[in-house]
Amino acid sequence: MKAKTRLSRWRKKEHFPVPFDEPVDSAIQKIIDKQPKKGENISNVEITQLAREFIFDWKKSQPVFHIITPVFNTKKLLLRYEHSLDLNISGNPDEIEKEVVNTLGLAVAFDIPIFPNRQSVEKKLAYYYQKLLRNGFTAPGKDGKDVRLKPANSKQDEDFTIENITKIDLTRYWSPSDLYIIKNVVSSELQKLNSAQRTLANLEAAISELESELSTQNRNENNLQKCLTNNPILLGVEYIKVIPKHRLGSEYEVDYALVQYSGLIDLMEIESSNLPLFSISGDPSKYLVHAEQQLINWIDWVEKNNSYARAKLEGLLTPKGYIIIGREHSLTDEKRASLVRRNKAFNGVITILTYDDLLKKAKSILQILKRQ
């Protein structure tokens, strides 16, 4: 099948009635009088075919289409374009939407450009236009009942994905509403890209800071804890801030509450990097048991006092817990296996990480983000 060109649409010979300027030249009037009468009323289809462009506006809480058509001056034999008539649309919101979409459908079907009259109505026009692209429009069928139609030359939703925007076919007409949608899609993608770049930069900086603190021969535990509380992104890109010393009623005080982008909250207990996770005999150290018990108490309290917990800190629903303690080099293979089993036993409710585990986790997240 031969591909259509922009020029091919003009090769089809079509004839449309043209309004005459007043007064009509007497010689031209005689010719008009000899023509068979087609009736006084011109249909919406004929108006649309005749139009040079439609201009969408919003007046007195209702939409209106200003229609630009050719007007023939019979005295000077000149053709000009002017604002010749308005199509005012009224009714309830559903009726207005249907009529606007139907008008847009006819205009798109006949390749008539539709422009917003002012920048302030761009969004409204784009709203109705997207309704047309997704659902088509209605027109009376042979039996008088409405049938749903879709212009063969209309765009599709997939035309406006970021992947397809780079493949735009410039032989097609792209309306101001098309460009408005494209602008929003591109703007959204740029915001995502900027956000992703900020996330990468923040994560890289956090990894560098943690690595520097861990490699210092005489580590400052206060600086190390400050690094973790200032950089919750080390635990995952979903975390945006840390709330220290949050009270759970009169019984407990959470050392650190981790806030996610979604608003949900998890809990964290930070212990010294110098503390052992296991004793020489392989039993869990008192420091690890104490940290685990603290998190178990906090999580249990939240479950029993859910409404009260959420009233004091919205997002505290079913928190997970993190324990950061000790270093990798303090673990033998057997102790490392014990830590894995211990984490499995908590089934994701509590996760125990050494500072080196945390660093590896953050680096893995960074590599995944860079690949994406």
N, C-alpha and C positions, 0 to 999 in steps of 0.2 A: 504494500500500500504506500502510495506516494505521500511523503510528509507534507503537511500543510504549511504554507508560509504566511507571513503577515499580509503580503500583497494579495494572496488568493481570495481573501474575504471581499475585496473590491471588484473582483472579476465577475461576480454574480450581479446581473443587471436587476436593479430594484427601483421602483418608482413610488414616491411618497407625495402626499398632498403638501403644498407649501402655503402658509398663510400669506396674504397680500397686504402690503402697506396701504394705508388710507391716505388720500382717495385713490381708487383704482383708475388707471388710464382708460379712457372710453373705448379705445380699440381693443385693449385686453379684455374689457368687460364684455364686449360682444362675443369674443371667443369663449369666455367663461359661460355666458348664457346659452351657448350652443351645446355645452357639455351635458351628458345625462346626469341628473341629480342622484347622488349616492346617499342622501340623507344628511341632516344637519349635524347629528352627533358624531363625534370622532371617538373611537374606542381607546382604552388604555394602551392596547397593543400598538395602535396607529400613532398615538402620542409618543410612545417609547421609541418606535422606529424612526419617527421624525426628529427626535431630540438630538441635540449636539452633546448635551451633558445634563445630569441631574445634580442639583445642589441641595444637600440635606441640611436642615436647620431645626431648631427647637424653639417654638414660640408659645407663650401662655400655657406651658406644661403639656404641649402637644407637638408631635413632629409635623414638618411640612417639607415637601420637595419643591424647590424652585426649578422650573423646567426651562432650559435654554433651547430655542428652536430657530431655524432659519426664517427670515421674513423677506419677501421679494418686493422691491420698490419698482412698480410697473411704469413709473414716469421716467426713471433714470436707468431702468434695467440693471439694477444692482441687487445683490443678495447680501444680507447682513444677518448676524445672529443677535438675538436679544432675549431678555427674560420675558417670555410671552404669557406664561400661566403658572399657577401654583396648584399643587395637589396637597390639600389639607387633610390630615388623618385624625379622626376622632373616635371616641368609644371608650370602653373599659380597657384596662391594660392588656388583656388577652387579645381583644379585637384590634387594638393598636399594633401590637406585635405582629399579628397575622398579616395585617394590611401593609405594614412597612416591609416585612420579609417578602411578601408577594410582589411588591413594587421593585424591591432590589432584585428579585429573581428575574423579572422581565428585563430589567436594565442589563443584568449580567448576561442573560441569554442573547441579547442583541448587541453585546459589546459596547454599551453606552457607559461612559465614565461617570462615576458617582463621587462627588467631592463634598467634604464637610464645609459648611459656610464659615465656620469659625473653629479655632483650635479647641474651644471648650466643648464642642459637640463631637469631636473625634471619637471619644470613648463610646458614646451612645451609638454612633454609626457602626463602629467596629463590633459592638455587642450584637446588633441585628444581623450584621453581615456574617458573623460566625454562626449564628442560628441558621442562616441560609446554607452555609457550607456543610453543616452537619445534618440538617434535616430536610433540605430542599424547600420548595414553596408549593402553594396550592393554586389550582386554576379550575374553572368549571369544565367538566367533561361533557361528552355528547349527551349524556342523560341529565345534565344540569347539576350533577353532584360533583363536589370537589374531588380532584385527583391530585396526588402528590407528585411533583415533578422536580427534577434537578437539572439545571443547565448543563449541557454536555461540555461546555467550555469552562465550567466553574472550577475553582481550586479545590483541593482536598486537604484534610487536616494534616496529612503527612507532608504536604508541600511546605509546611511551616516548621518542620523539625530542623534542628541546627545542622543535621547531616545533609538535608536536602536544600537548605538555603544556599549552600555553596554551589549547587547545581541548577540555579534558577535559569529557566528558559526565557531569554530576553526577546524572543519573537512573540511571546504572549504579553497581553496587557496586564500590568500589575497596578491595581487601584490604590488610592490613598489608604483604604482600609487594609489592603494586603500589606502595605508598607508599615502601617501602624502595628499590625500583628507581628511582622518581622522585627520591627524595632524592639518590641517588648520581649520577644524570644531571645534576641541577641543581648539585650540589656540583662535579662535573667541569667544567661550563660556567662556574661562578663562578671556578674555578681558572684556566681558560683566559683568562677575561676579565681577572682580576687580573694574569696573566702578560702579556697583551697590553697592558694599561695601563702596566705597569712597563716593557715594551719601548719603548712610545711615549715615555714620560717620559725614559727613558735616552737614546733616540735624539735627542729634541729637545734635551736638555741637551748631548749630544756635538756636535750640529750648531752649537749656539749657541757652544760653547767653540771649535770649529775656526774658525768665522766670525770670532769675536773676535780670535783669534790671527792670522789672515790679514789682517785689516783694520788691524792695528797698524802704524804707519809704520816703527818700528824693531823688526822682528820678532826674537823670541828663538827661535833654532832649537831650543834644548834644550826650551823650553816646547812648541813645535810637535810635536816628536817624542814628548814625554811625553803630549800630547793624544791622539796616535794609538795609543800603546801602552796608555793607560788606557781607550781607547774603541774596542775592536775592532769594536763594532757599526757603526761608520762604514763598514766594508767589507761588512757584511751582517748581518742579524739572526741568522744561524746561528752567528756567532762570539761566544764568551763570555769568552775571556781570551787574554792574550799571554804566552808564555814567552820571556824574553830570554836571549841568549847560551847556546844549547844546542849542545853539541859533537857533531859527527858523526865519531866515531872520533878519530884523532890528526890527520887531515888538515884538517878544516874546523870552523868555529864559526858556526852560524846566528845572525844578528843577532836575528831575531824569529820564533818559531813561533806560528801562529794556531790556537787550539783551537776546534773546532766543538762544538755541543751533542751531536752524534752521537759525539764522541770523535775523529773524523778531524782530521788536522792539515795545515795549509797553511803556506807560508813567506812572509816579508815582508822587503823591504829598503827602509829609509827613507833617502832622501838629502835634502840641503838644498833648501829651496824657492827658494833663490837660484841654484841651478845650472841651466845651459841644457841642454835635451834635444838640441839640434842646433847645429852650428856655423853661422857666417854663410853658408857655401856650401851648407848643407842636409844635410851629413853628420851621422850620430849623434855626439854629443859623447863624449869619453873617459869622462865620468862615467856616462852612460847605458850605454855598452858595458861598463864595469867592473861596473855593477850587474847587467846581463843575464848576464854571464859568471859572476858569483857564484851567481846562482840556477840557472843551467845546471849548474854544478859540484855544487851541493847536491842538486838533483833527480836528477842522474846517479848520485851517490854512494848515495842512498837506494835507487834501483832496483837497483844492484849489490850492496848490502849490506842487503837488505830485512829479513831475520831479525834481524840485529844492530841495525838501526835501530829495529825494533819492540820489541826487548828493552830498549833504553834509553829509548824514548819510544813507548808504545803509541799506536797511531793514526797513526803515520807510515808510510803505505802508498804512495800515489801522490800526493804533494802537488802542489798548484798553487802558483805563485809570484806575488807582487805587488811591483811597484816603484813607490814614491811619490817623485816628483821634480819640481822646477821649478813654474812658474806658467803659466797659460793665456796671459797677455799676452805671453809670450816667443815664442809660436807664430804665424807667419804662416799664411795659408790653405794654402800649399804644405807647410809643416812639419806642420800639423795633419793633412793628408792622408797625409803620410809616417808619422806616428804611428799612424794608423788602419791603414795597410798593415802596419806593423811588428807591431801587435797581432794582425792576421789571420794573419801568418806564424807566430806562436807558437801559434796555434790553441787558445787558452784555457789552455795550459800555463803561460804567463807573461802577465800583464796589466800594462801600463805606464799609470800614472795621474798626472796633475799633481795638485797639492793642490786645485785648483779642480774638476778632474774628480771627485775624491773627495767634495768637498762637494756637487756636483750629484748624484752617485750616492746619497749619504745622504739628500738631500732628496727624491729620486724614491722611494726606499724608504719614507720617511715618508708621502708622499702616497698611495702604494698601501695602506699599512697603515690610514691614516685612512679611505680609501674602503671597505675591507673591514669 
